[in-house]
Amino acid sequence: MGELFEGAPAQLPEPMARGVALYRPIQEQPQPVRHVGGYEPFIGFCRGLGVPPAELAGDAVRLLRFLRQAAPDIVNDGALKNAAAVFAGNALARARADAEWKAYEGGAPTVGTEELQFEVDRLLDGLNNADDAAVEGLIAKVSDWARSAPDPPMTQPQPSSRRTDHSYVRPALRMDTYDTEAGTAISYGHRWGEDGPDPDSYSVTSHPERFAGLHVVARALIDHLVAVYDVEVIEDRALAADMMIEARDVVAAVGLTPRASDAAPLTFILTGFPGVVVHAGVLHDFAFPVCGCDACDETVLTQADRLERLVLSVAAGGYAERYPVGGRRWREYALTAFDGSGAESGKGDPGPIDEARLREAELRLKGVEGGWSPWPLRSH
């Protein structure tokens, strides 16, 4: 079936766990899945009606109109319905060079791009049950999406490998143990097996004090940055008002601004949770821990790793931002680890940010289109 879609058919990608941030080494980044197997019954169905499958595979709008007409004959046959959904997903992936299949833990697979994704398992039901106006609206959306040019990929920043006389060393963290009500030790970081978290654990945050060491790490990072780099330091809890996300119960706020206009500033907000929120550059905040609930099962050590990786990588010039991106005017960031161990990125709606601030950010980022520069070193 390779003549219909790109490459040989593959399995669905590995489901992404919800509530967990996975930081992969660059060489381990999975290849996008654009062609999934298992649509042969739909090929036979099309040929039985005298409809060339190749024409449907290459024209997502024509495929949707065909599925609208044929849906009553498809939805009552489970195997045929599944095959039609897979075929439709492959056709949608073929419609855009940046489209791919994604799978999520506990959810149905989707096909699309970061700006728009389609849940193909529900596509047939929608085409069968929706009224004509709703179907035409879907077809118009798919048509516009298919014609849109993908955004050019963001250049991955390359951190500097400069040597300094002052190395960062994580301070010793107190590692307390905690017990359940039954008296058994809680193995944070390893609480859940293959079946995943207890559903009730998503609404529970027990022993948040286990994250207190993040304040120690944040202070150590601030001291390191001040000792190594030429920066202006301001400590004022009023800095929390500049964050993109609301930081509650602010204990302390420290802003570090490198004395180089093309280097990204950092603001550290220490909260009473206890946790840390870091504002990096102009449009992105990073929370440590991300959530803190029992289901996410984060630990002070894993969050300290994330915090150090972000801060040291920004200072080394491994951080980049873009705004606006595409027709939806999203914000985007990319981070390359200071030690070359991996990379991450993110893109999304700016949210309820003041328009004046967005315009200011847009102008600022035009001057650092290749990524923020390494911080200037302190002269000794």
WOMOLIN-V827531 format. One record per pair of residues at least 12 apart in sequence whose ideal C-beta (glycine too) atoms are under 10 Angstrom apart, sorted by the first residue. I is the first residue (numbers start at 1). J is the second residue. Records with the same first field share a line. If there is no record, write none. Layout:
I=J / J
This chain:
1=35 / 37 / 38 / 39 / 40 / 43 / 53 / 57 / 87 / 90
2=35
3=53 / 54 / 57
4=35 / 39 / 43 / 53 / 54 / 56 / 57 / 58 / 87 / 90 / 91 / 94
5=34 / 35 / 36 / 37 / 39 / 57 / 58 / 87 / 89 / 90 / 91 / 93 / 94
6=34 / 35 / 90 / 93 / 94 / 97
7=31 / 33 / 34 / 35
8=35 / 37
9=33 / 34 / 35 / 36 / 37 / 38 / 39 / 40 / 86 / 90
10=31 / 32 / 33 / 34 / 35 / 36 / 37 / 101
11=33 / 36 / 37 / 38 / 101 / 103
12=33 / 36 / 37 / 38 / 86 / 89 / 101 / 102 / 103 / 109
13=30 / 31 / 32 / 33 / 36 / 100 / 101 / 102 / 103 / 104 / 109
14=30 / 33 / 103 / 105
15=102 / 103 / 104 / 105 / 106 / 107 / 109
16=30 / 102 / 103 / 104 / 105 / 107
17=104 / 105 / 106 / 196 / 197 / 296
18=104 / 105 / 106 / 107 / 196 / 197 / 202 / 295 / 296
19=105 / 196 / 197 / 202 / 290 / 291 / 293 / 295 / 296 / 297 / 298
20=105 / 290 / 291 / 295 / 296 / 297 / 298 / 302
21=286 / 289 / 290 / 291 / 296 / 298 / 302 / 303 / 306 / 344 / 346
22=342 / 344
23=302 / 305 / 306 / 309 / 335 / 337 / 341 / 342 / 343 / 344
24=341 / 342 / 343 / 344
25=337 / 340 / 341 / 342 / 343
26=156 / 336 / 337 / 340 / 341 / 342 / 343
27=342
28=342
29=342 / 343 / 344
31=100
32=93 / 98 / 99 / 100 / 101 / 102
33=89 / 90 / 93 / 100 / 101 / 102 / 103 / 109 / 111
34=89 / 90 / 92 / 93 / 94 / 96 / 97 / 98 / 99 / 100 / 101 / 111
35=86 / 89 / 90 / 93 / 94 / 100 / 101
36=85 / 86 / 87 / 89 / 90 / 93 / 101 / 103 / 109 / 111 / 120
37=86 / 90
38=79 / 82 / 83 / 85 / 86 / 87 / 90
39=53 / 57 / 80 / 82 / 83 / 84 / 85 / 86 / 87 / 88 / 89 / 90 / 91
40=79 / 83 / 86 / 87
41=74 / 77 / 79 / 80 / 81 / 82 / 83 / 84 / 86 / 87
42=56 / 67 / 70 / 74 / 79 / 80 / 81 / 82 / 83 / 84 / 85 / 86 / 87 / 88
43=56 / 57 / 83 / 87
44=80 / 83
45=70 / 73 / 74 / 77 / 80 / 83 / 84 / 87
46=63 / 66 / 70 / 84 / 87
49=66 / 69 / 70 / 73
51=63 / 66 / 70
53=87 / 91
56=87 / 88 / 91
57=87 / 88 / 90 / 91 / 94 / 95
58=91 / 94 / 95
59=91 / 94 / 95 / 146
60=88 / 91 / 92 / 93 / 94 / 95 / 96 / 99 / 118 / 139 / 142 / 143 / 145 / 146
61=91 / 95 / 139 / 140 / 142 / 143 / 146
62=91 / 139
63=84 / 87 / 88 / 90 / 91 / 92 / 95 / 142
64=88 / 91 / 92 / 123 / 127 / 135 / 136 / 138 / 139 / 142 / 143
65=127 / 135 / 136 / 139
66=84 / 88 / 127
67=84 / 85 / 87 / 88 / 91 / 123 / 124 / 126 / 127 / 128 / 135
68=124 / 126 / 127 / 128 / 130 / 132 / 135 / 136 / 138 / 139
69=127
70=84 / 124 / 127 / 128
71=84 / 123 / 124 / 125 / 126 / 127 / 128 / 129 / 130 / 135
72=128
73=128
74=124 / 127 / 128
75=124 / 125 / 127 / 128 / 129
76=128
80=124
81=121 / 123 / 124 / 125 / 128
82=120 / 121 / 124
84=120 / 123 / 124 / 127
85=108 / 109 / 111 / 119 / 120 / 121 / 122 / 123 / 124 / 125
86=101 / 109 / 111 / 120 / 121
87=120
88=111 / 118 / 120 / 121 / 123 / 124 / 127
89=101 / 109 / 110 / 111 / 112 / 118 / 119 / 120 / 121 / 123
90=111 / 120
91=111 / 120 / 142 / 146
92=110 / 111 / 112 / 113 / 116 / 117 / 118 / 120 / 123 / 142 / 145 / 146
93=111 / 112 / 113 / 118 / 120
94=111 / 146
95=111 / 112 / 113 / 142 / 143 / 145 / 146 / 147
96=111 / 112 / 113 / 115 / 116 / 145 / 146 / 147 / 148 / 149 / 150
97=113 / 149 / 150
98=112 / 113 / 114 / 115 / 148 / 149 / 150 / 151 / 153
99=111 / 112 / 113 / 114 / 116 / 117 / 118 / 145 / 146 / 150
100=112 / 113 / 114 / 117
101=117 / 120
102=114 / 117
105=196 / 197
106=196 / 199
107=119 / 121
108=120 / 121 / 122
109=121
110=122
111=123
112=142 / 145
113=145 / 148 / 150 / 151 / 326
114=150 / 151 / 325 / 326 / 328 / 330 / 332 / 346 / 347 / 348
115=145 / 148 / 150 / 151 / 325 / 326 / 327 / 328 / 330 / 347 / 348 / 349
116=141 / 142 / 144 / 145 / 148 / 328
118=138 / 141 / 142 / 145
123=138
126=138
127=139
144=327
148=326 / 327
149=326 / 327
150=326
151=322 / 325 / 326 / 327 / 328 / 330 / 332 / 347
152=322 / 325 / 326
153=334 / 345
154=320 / 321 / 322 / 325 / 332 / 333 / 334 / 345 / 347 / 371
155=320 / 322 / 334 / 369 / 370 / 371
156=318 / 320 / 334 / 335 / 336 / 343 / 345 / 371
157=313 / 314 / 316 / 317 / 318 / 319 / 320 / 321 / 333 / 334 / 335 / 336 / 343 / 368 / 370 / 371 / 372 / 373 / 374
158=316 / 317 / 318 / 320 / 336 / 340 / 370 / 371 / 374
159=312 / 313 / 314 / 315 / 316 / 317 / 318 / 319 / 335 / 336 / 337 / 338 / 339 / 340 / 371 / 374
160=315 / 316 / 317 / 318 / 338 / 373 / 374 / 375 / 377
161=316 / 317 / 338 / 339 / 340 / 374
162=228 / 316 / 317 / 374 / 375 / 377
164=224 / 227 / 228 / 229 / 377 / 378 / 380
165=227 / 228 / 377 / 380
166=223 / 224 / 225 / 226 / 227 / 228 / 229 / 377 / 378 / 380
167=224 / 228
168=220 / 221 / 223 / 224 / 225 / 227 / 228 / 308 / 311 / 312 / 315 / 338
169=220 / 224
170=213 / 216 / 217 / 220 / 221 / 301 / 304 / 305 / 307 / 308
171=213 / 216 / 217 / 219 / 220 / 221 / 223 / 304
172=213 / 216
173=212 / 213 / 214 / 216 / 217 / 300 / 301 / 304
174=210 / 212 / 213 / 216 / 300
175=210 / 213 / 299 / 300 / 301
176=207 / 209 / 210 / 212 / 213 / 300
177=207 / 210
178=206 / 207 / 209 / 210
179=207
180=206
181=206
186=206 / 207 / 210 / 294 / 297
187=297 / 299
188=206 / 207 / 210 / 294 / 297 / 298 / 299 / 300 / 301 / 302
189=297 / 298 / 299 / 300 / 301 / 302
190=297 / 299
191=294 / 295 / 296 / 297
192=294 / 295 / 296 / 297
196=295
197=293 / 294 / 295 / 296 / 297
198=294 / 295
199=295
200=294 / 295
201=293 / 294 / 295 / 296 / 297
202=291 / 293 / 294 / 295 / 296
203=293 / 294 / 295
204=293 / 294 / 295
205=273 / 289 / 291 / 292 / 293 / 294 / 295 / 296
206=292 / 293 / 294
207=292 / 294
208=272 / 273 / 274 / 275 / 289 / 292 / 293
209=273 / 274 / 300
210=274 / 289 / 292 / 298 / 299 / 300 / 303
211=271 / 273 / 274 / 275 / 276 / 288 / 289 / 292 / 298 / 299 / 300 / 303 / 304
212=273 / 274 / 275 / 300
213=274 / 299 / 300 / 301 / 303 / 304
214=270 / 271 / 273 / 274 / 275 / 276 / 288 / 289 / 300 / 303 / 304 / 306 / 307
215=251 / 252 / 268 / 270 / 271 / 272 / 273 / 274 / 275 / 276
216=274 / 300 / 304
217=276 / 288 / 300 / 301 / 303 / 304 / 305 / 307 / 308 / 311
218=252 / 254 / 268 / 269 / 270 / 275 / 276 / 277 / 278 / 288 / 304 / 307 / 308 / 311
219=252 / 254 / 268 / 270 / 276
220=304 / 308
221=254 / 256 / 266 / 268 / 276 / 278 / 304 / 307 / 308 / 310 / 311 / 312 / 315
222=235 / 252 / 254 / 255 / 256 / 266 / 268 / 270 / 311
224=308 / 311 / 312 / 315
225=254 / 256 / 258 / 266 / 268 / 311 / 312 / 314 / 315 / 375 / 378
226=254 / 256 / 378
227=378 / 380
228=315 / 375 / 377 / 378 / 380
229=256 / 258 / 259 / 260 / 263 / 315 / 374 / 375 / 376 / 377 / 378
230=258 / 259 / 260 / 263 / 375 / 376 / 377 / 378 / 379
231=255 / 256 / 257 / 258 / 259 / 260 / 263 / 265 / 266 / 315 / 375 / 376 / 378
232=255 / 256 / 257 / 258 / 259 / 265
233=254 / 255 / 256 / 257
234=253 / 254 / 255 / 256 / 257 / 267
235=252 / 253 / 254 / 255 / 268
236=252 / 253 / 254 / 255
237=250 / 251 / 252 / 253 / 254 / 269 / 270
238=250 / 253 / 255
239=252 / 253 / 254 / 255 / 267 / 268 / 269 / 279
240=252 / 253 / 267 / 269 / 270 / 271 / 277 / 279
241=253
242=255 / 267 / 269 / 279 / 282 / 285 / 357
243=267 / 269 / 277 / 278 / 279 / 285 / 287
244=277 / 279 / 282 / 283 / 284 / 285 / 286 / 331 / 350 / 351 / 352 / 353 / 357
245=269 / 277 / 279 / 284 / 285 / 286 / 287 / 351
246=277 / 285
247=267 / 269 / 270 / 271 / 273 / 275 / 276 / 277 / 279 / 285 / 287
248=269 / 271 / 272 / 273 / 275 / 277
249=270 / 271 / 272 / 273 / 274 / 275
250=269 / 270 / 271 / 272 / 277
251=269 / 270 / 271 / 272 / 273 / 274 / 275 / 276
252=268 / 269 / 270 / 271 / 276
253=267 / 268 / 269 / 270 / 271 / 277 / 279
254=266 / 267 / 268 / 269 / 270
255=267 / 268 / 269 / 279
256=268 / 311 / 314 / 315 / 375
257=375
258=314 / 315 / 372 / 373 / 374 / 375 / 376
259=375 / 376 / 378
260=372 / 373 / 374 / 375 / 376
261=364 / 367 / 368 / 373
262=317 / 364 / 367 / 368 / 370 / 371 / 372 / 373 / 374 / 376
263=281 / 314 / 315 / 317 / 319 / 368 / 372 / 373 / 374 / 375 / 376
264=279 / 280 / 281 / 282 / 284 / 314 / 315 / 317 / 318 / 319 / 320 / 321 / 368 / 371 / 372 / 373 / 374 / 375
265=279 / 280 / 281 / 282 / 314 / 372 / 375
266=278 / 279 / 280 / 281 / 286 / 310 / 311 / 314 / 315 / 319 / 375
267=279 / 280 / 285
268=307 / 311
269=285 / 287
271=287 / 288
273=287 / 288 / 289 / 292
274=289 / 292 / 300
275=287 / 288 / 289 / 290 / 291 / 292 / 303 / 307
276=288 / 289 / 303 / 304 / 306 / 307 / 311
278=306 / 307 / 310 / 311 / 314
280=310 / 311 / 313 / 314 / 319 / 321 / 333 / 335 / 372
281=314 / 319 / 320 / 321 / 323 / 331 / 333 / 361 / 364 / 365 / 368 / 371 / 372
282=321 / 323 / 331 / 357 / 358 / 360 / 361 / 362 / 363 / 364 / 365 / 368 / 372
283=321 / 322 / 323 / 331 / 332 / 333 / 350 / 353 / 357 / 358 / 361 / 362 / 364 / 365
284=310 / 319 / 321 / 323 / 331 / 332 / 333 / 335 / 346 / 348 / 350
286=306 / 307 / 310 / 311 / 314 / 333 / 335 / 346
287=303 / 306 / 307
288=300 / 302 / 303 / 304 / 305 / 306 / 307 / 308 / 310
289=302 / 303 / 306 / 307
290=303 / 306
306=344
308=337 / 338
309=335 / 337 / 338 / 339 / 341 / 342 / 344
310=335 / 337 / 338 / 344
311=338
312=337 / 338 / 339
313=335 / 336 / 337 / 338 / 339 / 341 / 342 / 343 / 344
314=335 / 338 / 372 / 374 / 375
315=338 / 372 / 374 / 375
316=336 / 337 / 338 / 339 / 374 / 375
317=336 / 338 / 370 / 371 / 372 / 373 / 374 / 375
318=334 / 335 / 336 / 337 / 338 / 339 / 340 / 343 / 371 / 372 / 374
319=333 / 334 / 335 / 336 / 338 / 368 / 371 / 372 / 373 / 374
320=332 / 333 / 334 / 335 / 336 / 345 / 365 / 368 / 369 / 370 / 371 / 372
321=333 / 334 / 335 / 361 / 364 / 365 / 368 / 369 / 371 / 372
322=334 / 347 / 362 / 365 / 368 / 369 / 371
323=350 / 353 / 358 / 359 / 361 / 362 / 364 / 365 / 366
324=350 / 358 / 361 / 362 / 365
325=347 / 348
326=347
328=347 / 348 / 349 / 350
329=349 / 350 / 358 / 362
330=346 / 347 / 348 / 349 / 350
331=346 / 347 / 348 / 349 / 350 / 351 / 353 / 358 / 361 / 362 / 365
332=345 / 346 / 347 / 348
333=345 / 346 / 347 / 348
334=346 / 347 / 371
335=371
336=371
338=374
